[in-house]
Amino acid sequence: MYDIFRMKRVFTLILGLVATAELTQVYANKINVVTTSTMVTDMVKTVGGSRVSVVGLMGPGVDPHLYKPASGDVIKLQRAKVIFYSGLMLEGRMSDLFFRMSRAGKKVYAVTESIPEKDRLEPPEFEGHWDPHIWGNPSLWSKCIATVVEGLSAVDPEGKNYYTTQGAKVEKAYKDVHDWGLKRISKLSKKQRILVTSHDAFNYFGKAFDFQVVAVQGLSTVTEAGLADIAKMVDFIKEKNLNAIFVESSVNPAAIKRISKDANVKIGGELFSDACGKPGDIHKSNGEKYDVGTFVGMVKHNINTIVNALQ
């Protein structure tokens, strides 16, 4: 009887070891991917699915314009099979590092390579640079998926069909949320569609959803608005009789709070501009729930926040 009991224990132990080995092998077989901004990270995770292990360098609330890689980040990038970043100088302090790694033979992709120049914005205040905030237009951002599918397929040819299928699903989800946004924003009149935020991160959003976008600090997320800029914005808000202005998750809210007080206008909420929210953070608005740690959830949060405040 004792021998039978012992044999059962040994057999159970063997099964456990086999299962652990299989799981370890599955994990080991995943493609090691490193990404930068949360929008890129979410895109690569959803396209790559079960075939990839993704490490995002930037978390919620992190400003990619200012992000400087630490030594640990460089090690992660060196160990990656493939690297994806946004591009168009969004991660300006990492550009040289990506260039050197690419020259050394590392697979490095700027997802915005898929965006035709005719669809890119180049506002005068950007001083000859493209506006990198393409995700403000979900349909346009969906074109970046092609670069992700290409990059993953290059390092994992056996998964090409999988990535292509997943990419098509993600593209549809982005276009669907764009259509949802158009319908939701139709609740606002043309007069109500004026969006005042901290910095110039919503130009693509404005073009896609027919908003006049006005930023206090221009492109910079560091330089504080001067007194003249604040006074000018206060006059503008009073002239347009705006219901609300908005702070951003990755920008110091001090200037917006000062303007809110001086113009006697409410702060309508916090918008995600250069980063998604915390993964798993579920918000509820307009009768539905969504995870603001995903790109689709971020878009829904921003649009619901804007519409609810400006109505």
Residue frames relative to the residue before (quaternion, step in Angstrom):
aa qw qx qy qz dx dy dz
M 1.0000 0.0000 0.0000 0.0000 0.00 0.00 0.00
Y 0.6476 0.5189 -0.3043 0.4678 3.55 1.00 -0.90
D 0.6459 0.5277 -0.3175 0.4511 3.59 1.02 -0.89
I 0.6428 0.5199 -0.3246 0.4595 3.58 0.99 -0.80
F 0.6463 0.5215 -0.3077 0.4644 3.57 0.99 -0.90
R 0.6642 0.5023 -0.2997 0.4655 3.56 1.00 -0.91
M 0.6376 0.5297 -0.3248 0.4554 3.57 1.02 -0.79
K 0.6286 0.5315 -0.3306 0.4616 3.58 1.05 -0.78
R 0.6533 0.5142 -0.3093 0.4616 3.56 0.99 -0.87
V 0.6455 0.5148 -0.3097 0.4716 3.57 0.98 -0.86
F 0.6551 0.5194 -0.3075 0.4545 3.56 0.96 -0.94
T 0.6475 0.5153 -0.3080 0.4694 3.58 1.00 -0.88
L 0.6436 0.5270 -0.3102 0.4603 3.55 1.02 -0.86
I 0.6418 0.5244 -0.3177 0.4606 3.57 0.99 -0.87
L 0.6447 0.5222 -0.3185 0.4586 3.58 0.96 -0.90
G 0.6505 0.5232 -0.3099 0.4551 3.56 1.00 -0.85
L 0.6602 0.5078 -0.3007 0.4647 3.55 0.99 -0.86
V 0.6374 0.5212 -0.3207 0.4682 3.57 1.03 -0.81
A 0.6580 0.5093 -0.3064 0.4623 3.57 0.93 -0.93
T 0.6497 0.5138 -0.3137 0.4643 3.57 0.99 -0.87
A 0.6462 0.5246 -0.3108 0.4589 3.55 0.99 -0.87
E 0.6551 0.5121 -0.3139 0.4584 3.56 1.00 -0.85
L 0.6542 0.5046 -0.3137 0.4680 3.58 0.99 -0.84
T 0.6341 0.5281 -0.3218 0.4642 3.55 1.03 -0.84
Q 0.6563 0.5124 -0.3103 0.4587 3.55 0.99 -0.84
V 0.6275 0.5328 -0.3331 0.4599 3.57 1.02 -0.84
Y 0.6676 0.4952 -0.2976 0.4697 3.57 0.91 -0.96
A 0.6580 0.5211 -0.3089 0.4473 3.56 0.98 -0.89
N 0.6795 0.5049 -0.2871 0.4483 3.56 1.09 -0.68
K 0.5217 0.6379 -0.4208 0.3793 3.58 1.23 -0.20
I 0.4884 -0.6562 0.4938 0.2950 3.54 -1.15 0.69
N 0.3383 -0.7489 0.5386 0.1859 3.56 -0.77 1.06
V 0.0005 0.8145 -0.5751 0.0768 3.57 -0.46 1.28
V 0.1140 -0.7657 0.6283 0.0778 3.56 -1.07 0.78
T 0.0945 -0.7959 0.5980 0.0060 3.55 -0.96 0.96
T 0.4716 -0.6724 0.4923 0.2882 3.56 -1.28 0.19
S 0.8409 0.1637 -0.0853 0.5087 3.60 -0.21 -1.26
T 0.6429 -0.5546 0.3734 0.3737 3.55 -1.23 0.49
M 0.6097 0.5487 -0.3603 0.4443 3.61 1.09 -0.60
V 0.6598 0.4810 -0.2967 0.4953 3.57 1.02 -0.82
T 0.6296 0.5469 -0.3318 0.4409 3.58 0.97 -0.85
D 0.6745 0.4905 -0.2982 0.4642 3.58 0.87 -0.92
M 0.6354 0.5317 -0.3290 0.4532 3.59 0.99 -0.80
V 0.6933 0.4759 -0.2809 0.4625 3.58 0.83 -0.99
K 0.6367 0.5278 -0.3320 0.4537 3.60 0.98 -0.77
T 0.7101 0.4581 -0.2751 0.4585 3.59 0.86 -0.90
V 0.6527 0.4770 -0.3155 0.4969 3.60 1.09 -0.61
G 0.7216 0.4641 -0.2504 0.4486 3.58 0.89 -0.95
G 0.1531 -0.8451 0.5012 0.1056 3.55 1.16 -0.60
S 0.8524 -0.1754 0.1448 0.4708 3.54 -1.05 -0.88
R 0.6291 0.5651 -0.3363 0.4145 3.59 1.22 -0.22
V 0.7577 0.3593 -0.1983 0.5075 3.60 1.21 -0.23
S 0.2079 -0.7072 0.6551 0.1659 3.51 -1.35 0.42
V 0.1051 -0.8475 0.5202 -0.0042 3.56 -0.33 1.30
V 0.1099 -0.7590 0.6398 0.0492 3.54 -0.99 0.96
G 0.1661 -0.7856 0.5912 0.0762 3.58 -0.62 1.15
L 0.3973 -0.7457 0.4851 0.2255 3.58 -0.75 1.03
M 0.7691 0.3200 -0.1577 0.5304 3.58 1.07 -0.74
G 0.2476 -0.7937 0.5424 0.1206 3.54 -0.84 0.98
P 0.7621 -0.3379 0.2658 0.4841 3.59 -1.26 -0.21
G 0.8209 0.2530 -0.1891 0.4758 3.56 -1.03 0.81
V 0.5441 0.6187 -0.4020 0.3994 3.60 1.26 -0.06
D 0.3429 -0.7395 0.5491 0.1847 3.57 -0.91 0.97
P 0.3191 -0.7841 0.4957 0.1940 3.64 -0.37 1.17
H 0.5477 0.6135 -0.4014 0.4032 3.61 1.18 -0.46
L 0.7823 0.3568 -0.1516 0.4875 3.56 1.01 -0.86
Y 0.4829 0.7137 -0.4198 0.2849 3.57 1.26 -0.29
K 0.0773 -0.7775 0.6241 0.0073 3.52 -0.88 1.06
P 0.4182 -0.7473 0.4508 0.2519 3.61 -0.57 1.11
A 0.3589 -0.7050 0.5734 0.2129 3.53 -1.07 0.86
S 0.7013 -0.4558 0.3223 0.4435 3.59 -1.26 0.19
G 0.6294 0.5426 -0.3285 0.4489 3.58 1.08 -0.71
D 0.6229 0.5359 -0.3343 0.4616 3.57 1.11 -0.69
V 0.6325 0.5370 -0.3286 0.4513 3.56 1.01 -0.84
I 0.6339 0.5235 -0.3253 0.4672 3.57 1.01 -0.79
K 0.6410 0.5204 -0.3172 0.4666 3.59 0.97 -0.87
L 0.6609 0.5061 -0.3017 0.4649 3.57 0.96 -0.87
Q 0.6524 0.5231 -0.3110 0.4517 3.57 1.00 -0.81
R 0.7012 0.4648 -0.2613 0.4733 3.58 1.07 -0.75
A 0.5427 0.6513 -0.3927 0.3565 3.60 1.22 -0.34
K 0.4627 -0.6498 0.5325 0.2830 3.51 -1.19 0.66
V 0.7802 -0.0350 0.0516 0.6224 3.54 1.14 -0.76
I 0.2128 -0.7737 0.5904 0.0863 3.56 -1.14 0.77
F 0.0745 -0.7760 0.6250 0.0400 3.56 -1.03 0.85
Y 0.0392 0.7735 -0.6323 0.0195 3.56 -0.99 0.86
S 0.6495 -0.5506 0.3478 0.3925 3.58 -1.19 0.34
G 0.2883 -0.7875 0.4979 0.2209 3.58 0.75 -1.03
L 0.7143 0.4231 -0.3531 0.4313 3.55 -1.40 -0.14
M 0.6452 -0.5759 0.2783 0.4179 3.54 1.14 0.88
L 0.3001 0.7416 -0.5453 0.2502 3.62 1.10 0.46
E 0.7529 0.2749 -0.1492 0.5791 3.56 0.94 -0.96
G 0.0754 -0.8835 0.4608 0.0367 3.53 0.83 1.09
R 0.7095 0.4665 -0.2647 0.4571 3.58 1.00 -0.79
M 0.6763 0.4588 -0.2941 0.4956 3.57 1.30 0.03
S 0.4081 0.7622 -0.4396 0.2435 3.58 1.28 -0.18
D 0.6725 0.4969 -0.3011 0.4584 3.60 0.87 -0.93
L 0.6379 0.5329 -0.3216 0.4535 3.57 1.01 -0.83
F 0.6610 0.4933 -0.3081 0.4741 3.60 0.91 -0.86
F 0.6364 0.5345 -0.3263 0.4504 3.58 1.00 -0.81
R 0.6765 0.4925 -0.2959 0.4606 3.59 0.89 -0.94
M 0.6567 0.5096 -0.3123 0.4600 3.59 0.98 -0.83
S 0.6404 0.5180 -0.3198 0.4684 3.56 1.02 -0.77
R 0.6460 0.5177 -0.3080 0.4688 3.58 1.01 -0.83
A 0.6801 0.4893 -0.2770 0.4705 3.57 1.15 -0.67
G 0.6563 -0.5515 0.2994 0.4189 3.59 1.28 0.02
K 0.4767 0.6613 -0.4428 0.3734 3.58 1.29 0.00
K 0.4388 -0.6674 0.5335 0.2783 3.58 -1.10 0.75
V 0.0978 0.7952 -0.5824 0.1373 3.56 -0.40 1.29
Y 0.0287 -0.8227 0.5665 -0.0390 3.57 -0.76 1.09
A 0.2392 -0.6990 0.6538 0.1636 3.53 -1.08 0.85
V 0.4037 -0.7577 0.4467 0.2519 3.59 -0.43 1.17
T 0.6416 0.5426 -0.3301 0.4301 3.60 1.13 -0.56
E 0.3839 0.7021 -0.4954 0.3380 3.59 1.27 0.17
S 0.6403 0.5550 -0.3137 0.4285 3.59 1.16 -0.61
I 0.6190 0.5682 -0.3443 0.4188 3.60 1.21 -0.34
P 0.3989 -0.7212 0.5092 0.2479 3.63 -0.60 1.08
E 0.5922 -0.5994 0.4000 0.3606 3.59 -1.04 0.72
K 0.6161 0.5669 -0.3514 0.4190 3.59 1.06 -0.67
D 0.7008 0.4519 -0.2598 0.4870 3.59 1.21 -0.48
R 0.5782 0.5827 -0.3768 0.4291 3.58 1.29 -0.12
L 0.3434 -0.7237 0.5620 0.2063 3.55 -1.17 0.65
E 0.0619 -0.7818 0.6204 0.0108 3.53 -1.11 0.80
P 0.0958 -0.8316 0.5461 0.0335 3.60 0.41 1.22
P 0.6289 -0.5685 0.3717 0.3784 3.62 -1.05 0.69
E 0.6741 0.5180 -0.3059 0.4286 3.57 0.99 -0.82
F 0.5997 0.5587 -0.3638 0.4426 3.60 1.27 -0.15
E 0.3558 -0.8033 0.4344 0.1984 3.55 1.35 0.17
G 0.7980 -0.3373 0.1571 0.4741 3.56 0.70 1.11
H 0.6260 0.5110 -0.3437 0.4784 3.60 1.26 0.09
W 0.5292 -0.6019 0.4883 0.3452 3.53 -1.22 0.53
D 0.4654 -0.6140 0.5491 0.3238 3.55 -1.19 0.55
P 0.2844 -0.8179 0.4771 0.1498 3.64 -0.52 1.11
H 0.5786 0.6460 -0.3549 0.3491 3.62 1.25 -0.31
I 0.0614 0.8683 -0.4889 0.0563 3.55 0.95 0.95
W 0.5883 0.6121 -0.3684 0.3790 3.61 1.07 -0.66
G 0.4952 0.6522 -0.4319 0.3780 3.61 1.23 -0.17
N 0.6990 0.3173 -0.2135 0.6043 3.54 1.30 -0.42
P 0.3106 -0.8052 0.4661 0.1950 3.64 -0.04 1.22
S 0.6428 0.5193 -0.3363 0.4517 3.62 0.97 -0.74
L 0.6642 0.4845 -0.3006 0.4835 3.57 1.00 -0.81
W 0.6283 0.5404 -0.3204 0.4589 3.58 1.03 -0.82
S 0.5994 0.5871 -0.3560 0.4115 3.59 1.09 -0.66
K 0.5830 0.5877 -0.3764 0.4160 3.60 1.16 -0.46
C 0.5756 0.5994 -0.3703 0.4150 3.59 1.21 -0.43
I 0.5199 0.6589 -0.4051 0.3625 3.57 1.22 -0.46
A 0.5871 0.5957 -0.3665 0.4077 3.59 1.07 -0.69
T 0.6558 0.5026 -0.3103 0.4702 3.59 1.02 -0.78
V 0.6338 0.5225 -0.3278 0.4668 3.59 1.03 -0.75
V 0.6460 0.5067 -0.3146 0.4763 3.59 0.94 -0.87
E 0.6508 0.5204 -0.3088 0.4586 3.58 0.95 -0.88
G 0.7008 0.4880 -0.2750 0.4417 3.58 0.84 -0.98
L 0.6705 0.4841 -0.3004 0.4753 3.57 0.94 -0.85
S 0.6517 0.5186 -0.3107 0.4580 3.58 1.01 -0.80
A 0.6156 0.5667 -0.3425 0.4272 3.59 1.12 -0.67
V 0.7535 0.3534 -0.2057 0.5148 3.60 1.02 -0.76
D 0.7671 0.2061 -0.1203 0.5954 3.58 1.29 -0.25
P 0.1275 -0.8495 0.5081 0.0630 3.62 0.51 1.19
E 0.6244 0.5586 -0.3452 0.4231 3.59 1.06 -0.70
G 0.7121 0.4504 -0.2533 0.4752 3.57 1.17 -0.52
K 0.3324 0.7906 -0.4773 0.1913 3.60 1.25 0.05
N 0.6725 0.4914 -0.3078 0.4599 3.60 0.84 -0.92
Y 0.6297 0.5366 -0.3240 0.4589 3.56 1.04 -0.81
Y 0.6859 0.4806 -0.2868 0.4650 3.58 0.86 -0.98
T 0.6309 0.5372 -0.3321 0.4507 3.58 1.03 -0.76
T 0.6642 0.4980 -0.2916 0.4753 3.56 0.97 -0.91
Q 0.6630 0.4958 -0.2989 0.4746 3.57 0.92 -0.93
G 0.6350 0.5505 -0.3221 0.4360 3.56 0.97 -0.87
A 0.6458 0.5189 -0.3139 0.4640 3.57 1.00 -0.83
K 0.6444 0.5181 -0.3189 0.4632 3.59 1.04 -0.79
V 0.6706 0.4919 -0.2968 0.4692 3.57 0.94 -0.90
E 0.6208 0.5437 -0.3351 0.4547 3.57 1.01 -0.80
K 0.6509 0.5096 -0.3088 0.4704 3.57 0.97 -0.85
A 0.6424 0.5288 -0.3239 0.4504 3.58 0.99 -0.85
Y 0.6599 0.5012 -0.3083 0.4672 3.60 0.98 -0.81
K 0.6738 0.4768 -0.2981 0.4793 3.58 0.96 -0.82
D 0.6179 0.5436 -0.3393 0.4555 3.57 1.09 -0.70
V 0.6798 0.4696 -0.3062 0.4728 3.60 0.92 -0.83
H 0.5750 0.5593 -0.3748 0.4649 3.58 1.18 -0.48
D 0.6670 0.4884 -0.2898 0.4822 3.59 0.91 -0.95
W 0.6113 0.5391 -0.3351 0.4726 3.57 1.06 -0.78
G 0.6616 0.5225 -0.3005 0.4460 3.57 0.96 -0.90
L 0.6312 0.5316 -0.3315 0.4572 3.58 0.97 -0.82
K 0.6660 0.4977 -0.2944 0.4713 3.55 0.97 -0.88
R 0.6664 0.5046 -0.3018 0.4585 3.58 0.93 -0.91
I 0.6974 0.4759 -0.2694 0.4632 3.59 0.94 -0.90
S 0.5243 0.6406 -0.4093 0.3836 3.60 1.19 -0.36
K 0.5328 0.6204 -0.3983 0.4153 3.58 1.29 -0.24
L 0.6821 0.4677 -0.2773 0.4889 3.59 1.23 -0.47
S 0.4316 -0.6697 0.5374 0.2764 3.56 -1.08 0.72
K 0.6734 -0.4745 0.3640 0.4346 3.57 -1.25 0.25
K 0.6437 0.5417 -0.3132 0.4407 3.57 1.00 -0.83
Q 0.6881 0.4903 -0.2767 0.4579 3.58 1.09 -0.71
R 0.6281 0.5822 -0.3288 0.3980 3.59 1.19 -0.41
I 0.3864 0.6497 -0.5483 0.3577 3.53 0.45 1.30
L 0.1096 -0.8215 0.5596 -0.0014 3.54 -0.57 1.22
V 0.0792 -0.7896 0.6086 0.0025 3.57 -0.59 1.21
T 0.0634 0.8004 -0.5874 0.1010 3.57 -0.65 1.18
S 0.7226 -0.4617 0.3140 0.4076 3.55 -1.33 -0.02
H 0.8215 -0.0400 0.0631 0.5652 3.61 0.71 -1.03
D 0.6797 -0.5449 0.3388 0.3553 3.53 -1.32 0.39
A 0.2802 0.7685 -0.5294 0.2249 3.58 0.38 1.20
F 0.7177 0.4807 -0.2307 0.4479 3.60 1.24 -0.19
N 0.2983 0.7755 -0.5110 0.2202 3.61 1.13 0.49
Y 0.6622 0.4818 -0.3059 0.4856 3.60 0.96 -0.84
F 0.6066 0.5450 -0.3390 0.4691 3.55 1.08 -0.75
G 0.6685 0.5209 -0.2971 0.4400 3.56 0.89 -0.96
K 0.6736 0.4854 -0.2927 0.4743 3.55 0.97 -0.86
A 0.6770 0.5082 -0.2919 0.4451 3.59 0.97 -0.86
F 0.8147 0.2565 -0.0946 0.5115 3.58 0.97 -0.87
D 0.4984 -0.7128 0.3920 0.2998 3.56 1.29 0.48
F 0.3898 0.6789 -0.5138 0.3510 3.54 0.69 1.21
Q 0.3430 -0.6359 0.6308 0.2828 3.52 -1.27 0.44
V 0.1294 -0.8131 0.5665 0.0346 3.57 -0.62 1.14
V 0.0304 -0.7942 0.6062 -0.0290 3.56 -0.80 1.06
A 0.1151 -0.8129 0.5700 0.0311 3.59 -0.69 1.11
V 0.4962 -0.6800 0.4626 0.2782 3.56 -0.98 0.87
Q 0.8132 0.2956 -0.1144 0.4882 3.57 0.85 -1.04
G 0.4933 -0.6419 0.4544 0.3716 3.62 1.16 0.08
L 0.8076 -0.2436 0.1930 0.5012 3.59 -1.06 -0.72
S 0.6400 0.5798 -0.3308 0.3805 3.58 0.99 -0.82
T 0.2248 -0.7512 0.6046 0.1402 3.54 -1.12 0.79
V 0.6439 0.5215 -0.3038 0.4702 3.55 1.34 -0.01
T 0.6919 0.4902 -0.2841 0.4475 3.54 0.77 -1.10
E 0.3517 -0.7440 0.5312 0.2014 3.55 -0.76 1.02
A 0.5452 -0.6162 0.4592 0.3349 3.56 -1.08 0.74
G 0.4120 -0.7099 0.5160 0.2453 3.56 -1.00 0.86
L 0.6987 -0.4677 0.3347 0.4255 3.54 -1.30 0.24
A 0.6380 0.5290 -0.3270 0.4541 3.57 1.03 -0.79
D 0.6425 0.5205 -0.3172 0.4644 3.59 1.02 -0.84
I 0.6575 0.5109 -0.3032 0.4634 3.56 0.97 -0.87
A 0.6604 0.5082 -0.3058 0.4604 3.58 0.92 -0.91
K 0.6416 0.5236 -0.3155 0.4633 3.57 1.02 -0.82
M 0.6675 0.4971 -0.2975 0.4678 3.57 0.98 -0.85
V 0.6128 0.5449 -0.3416 0.4592 3.59 1.03 -0.75
D 0.6569 0.5041 -0.3044 0.4708 3.59 0.94 -0.89
F 0.6424 0.5322 -0.3165 0.4516 3.57 1.00 -0.86
I 0.6652 0.5121 -0.2972 0.4549 3.58 0.90 -0.94
K 0.6632 0.4937 -0.3008 0.4753 3.57 0.98 -0.84
E 0.6409 0.5366 -0.3186 0.4470 3.57 0.99 -0.84
K 0.7414 0.3991 -0.2092 0.4973 3.57 0.97 -0.93
N 0.3092 -0.7823 0.4854 0.2384 3.57 1.32 -0.18
L 0.1309 0.8389 -0.5138 0.1231 3.56 0.90 0.99
N 0.4672 -0.6851 0.4936 0.2621 3.54 -1.13 0.70
A 0.8243 -0.0199 0.0802 0.5601 3.58 1.04 -0.73
I 0.1419 -0.7214 0.6644 0.1338 3.51 -1.38 0.37
F 0.3493 -0.7865 0.4931 0.1275 3.60 -1.20 0.43
V 0.3239 -0.6937 0.6081 0.2100 3.51 -1.22 0.70
E 0.3317 -0.7322 0.5600 0.2006 3.56 -1.30 0.32
S 0.5935 -0.6339 0.3817 0.3165 3.54 -1.08 0.78
S 0.7798 0.3307 -0.1740 0.5023 3.59 1.07 -0.62
V 0.6649 0.4544 -0.3000 0.5113 3.60 1.27 0.32
N 0.5720 -0.5912 0.4471 0.3512 3.57 -1.05 0.80
P 0.3372 -0.7933 0.4747 0.1781 3.63 -0.65 1.08
A 0.3667 0.7849 -0.4594 0.1961 3.61 1.27 -0.11
A 0.6835 0.4957 -0.3015 0.4431 3.61 0.82 -0.97
I 0.6616 0.5009 -0.3056 0.4670 3.58 0.94 -0.90
K 0.6461 0.5142 -0.3247 0.4613 3.59 0.97 -0.79
R 0.6333 0.5177 -0.3263 0.4738 3.59 1.04 -0.77
I 0.6671 0.4957 -0.2975 0.4699 3.58 0.92 -0.88
S 0.6136 0.5581 -0.3362 0.4461 3.55 1.02 -0.82
K 0.6792 0.4886 -0.2789 0.4714 3.56 0.94 -0.91
D 0.7141 0.4675 -0.2673 0.4474 3.58 0.83 -1.02
A 0.7335 0.4026 -0.2253 0.4992 3.59 1.08 -0.72
N 0.3335 -0.7609 0.4829 0.2767 3.55 1.33 -0.14
V 0.4748 0.6259 -0.4620 0.4117 3.54 0.86 1.05
K 0.4905 -0.6888 0.4470 0.2917 3.58 -0.95 0.82
I 0.4134 -0.6235 0.5869 0.3095 3.54 -1.33 0.34
G 0.3503 -0.8049 0.4505 0.1630 3.55 -0.45 1.25
G 0.7339 -0.3404 0.2270 0.5423 3.55 1.26 -0.26
E 0.5324 -0.6083 0.4884 0.3288 3.52 -1.38 -0.03
L 0.1923 -0.7781 0.5915 0.0878 3.56 -0.88 1.02
F 0.3809 -0.6711 0.5807 0.2595 3.54 -1.18 0.63
S 0.1034 -0.8315 0.5454 0.0205 3.57 -0.52 1.18
D 0.8357 0.1381 -0.0385 0.5302 3.59 0.47 -1.21
A 0.7746 0.1846 -0.1353 0.5896 3.59 1.26 0.12
C 0.4939 -0.6211 0.5177 0.3198 3.55 -1.20 0.61
G 0.6069 -0.5399 0.4262 0.3982 3.56 -1.30 -0.02
K 0.7117 -0.4166 0.3373 0.4540 3.54 -1.30 -0.29
P 0.4922 -0.6667 0.4653 0.3112 3.63 -0.77 0.96
G 0.7871 0.2844 -0.2316 0.4959 3.54 -0.89 0.96
D 0.5388 0.5990 -0.4082 0.4293 3.58 1.30 -0.04
I 0.1341 -0.8353 0.5322 0.0338 3.56 -0.15 1.30
H 0.1150 -0.7780 0.6164 0.0395 3.55 -0.82 1.06
K 0.1785 -0.7737 0.5985 0.1065 3.54 -1.20 0.52
S 0.2200 0.7551 -0.5926 0.1739 3.56 -0.87 0.99
N 0.8447 0.1439 -0.1157 0.5023 3.53 -1.16 0.64
G 0.7153 -0.4991 0.2494 0.4208 3.56 1.04 0.83
E 0.7421 0.3390 -0.2440 0.5242 3.61 1.17 0.29
K 0.3564 -0.7158 0.5637 0.2068 3.53 -1.29 0.48
Y 0.0547 0.7933 -0.6047 0.0454 3.57 -1.14 0.63
D 0.4455 -0.6804 0.5288 0.2430 3.52 -1.22 0.68
V 0.2991 -0.7913 0.5062 0.1677 3.60 -0.41 1.19
G 0.5488 0.5964 -0.3998 0.4281 3.58 1.28 0.03
T 0.6489 0.4511 -0.3139 0.5262 3.57 1.33 -0.01
F 0.6329 -0.5386 0.3857 0.4008 3.55 -1.21 0.43
V 0.6619 0.5050 -0.3089 0.4599 3.58 0.88 -0.94
G 0.6620 0.5007 -0.3016 0.4691 3.58 0.95 -0.83
M 0.6178 0.5457 -0.3340 0.4572 3.57 1.06 -0.76
V 0.6545 0.5119 -0.3079 0.4634 3.57 0.92 -0.92
K 0.6702 0.4980 -0.3036 0.4590 3.58 0.89 -0.92
H 0.6276 0.5318 -0.3331 0.4607 3.58 1.00 -0.82
N 0.6813 0.5000 -0.3008 0.4420 3.59 0.78 -1.01
I 0.7015 0.4689 -0.2819 0.4567 3.57 0.80 -0.99
N 0.6463 0.5036 -0.3288 0.4698 3.59 0.93 -0.77
T 0.6416 0.5281 -0.3186 0.4560 3.58 0.98 -0.85
I 0.6761 0.4975 -0.2868 0.4617 3.58 0.93 -0.94
V 0.6905 0.4805 -0.2857 0.4591 3.58 0.81 -1.00
N 0.6639 0.5148 -0.3121 0.4437 3.58 0.88 -0.90
A 0.7098 0.4669 -0.2620 0.4577 3.59 1.02 -0.79
L 0.7449 0.4362 -0.2276 0.4505 3.59 1.00 -0.79
Q 0.5116 0.6565 -0.4206 0.3611 3.60 1.22 -0.25
